[in-house]
Amino acid sequence: MAGTSEADRTLPTPDNSCTGQQDGNDYNFRVVNSMGDCGTVLTSNATHFTYSNAIQLNDGMSNSVISRQS
């Protein structure tokens, strides 16, 4: 997790690794204790708190001639 816009990998904290843990075909993400870790943004109004973040993936292939990245 690295925030709501494209960013370099977020550094881990004592409580959060800021990376997903693979579980079969799925990845699990957790933010514990300090909800501001891993680029998490808190917004609030009179009745609600909203936590926002984004999961980023860099996936692709490269050989000596062609590179692909999505």
C-alpha positions as CSV (number, residue, x, y, z in Angstrom):
1,M,0.0,0.0,0.0
2,A,1.4,3.3,-0.9
3,G,-1.3,6.0,-0.8
4,T,-3.9,7.3,-3.2
5,S,-1.5,8.3,-6.0
6,E,1.4,6.5,-7.7
7,A,4.4,6.4,-5.3
8,D,7.5,4.6,-4.4
9,R,7.1,1.7,-2.0
10,T,6.1,2.9,1.4
11,L,8.6,2.0,4.1
12,P,7.5,-0.4,6.8
13,T,6.8,0.7,10.4
14,P,7.1,-1.3,13.6
15,D,3.4,-2.2,13.3
16,N,2.8,-2.4,9.5
17,S,4.8,-3.9,6.6
18,C,2.7,-1.9,4.1
19,T,2.8,-4.9,1.7
20,G,0.3,-7.7,1.1
21,Q,0.8,-11.2,2.2
22,Q,0.0,-13.8,-0.4
23,D,-2.7,-16.3,0.5
24,G,-3.2,-18.7,-2.5
25,N,-4.5,-16.4,-5.3
26,D,-5.3,-13.6,-2.9
27,Y,-3.2,-10.9,-1.1
28,N,-4.2,-9.8,2.4
29,F,-3.5,-6.3,3.6
30,R,-3.7,-5.1,7.2
31,V,-3.1,-1.7,8.8
32,V,-3.0,-2.0,12.6
33,N,-2.6,0.5,15.4
34,S,-1.4,3.7,13.6
35,M,-4.0,4.1,10.9
36,G,-1.8,6.8,9.2
37,D,0.8,4.3,8.2
38,C,1.2,3.1,4.7
39,G,-0.1,6.3,3.1
40,T,-3.6,5.9,4.6
41,V,-5.6,9.2,4.6
42,L,-8.3,9.9,7.1
43,T,-11.2,12.3,6.2
44,S,-14.2,13.0,8.5
45,N,-17.4,15.0,8.8
46,A,-19.9,15.4,11.6
47,T,-21.0,11.7,11.4
48,H,-18.4,9.6,9.5
49,F,-14.7,8.8,9.4
50,T,-13.4,7.5,6.0
51,Y,-10.0,5.9,5.6
52,S,-8.6,5.9,2.0
53,N,-5.7,4.1,0.5
54,A,-4.6,2.4,-2.8
55,I,-3.0,-0.9,-3.6
56,Q,-0.4,-0.6,-6.3
57,L,1.0,-3.4,-8.4
58,N,3.8,-3.3,-10.9
59,D,3.5,-6.4,-13.1
60,G,5.1,-7.2,-16.4
61,M,7.8,-9.1,-18.4
62,S,11.1,-8.1,-19.8
63,N,13.6,-9.7,-22.1
64,S,16.6,-8.3,-24.0
65,V,14.3,-6.8,-26.7
66,I,10.9,-6.0,-25.3
67,S,9.7,-4.8,-21.9
68,R,6.0,-4.8,-20.9
69,Q,4.7,-3.2,-17.7
70,S,1.1,-2.6,-16.5
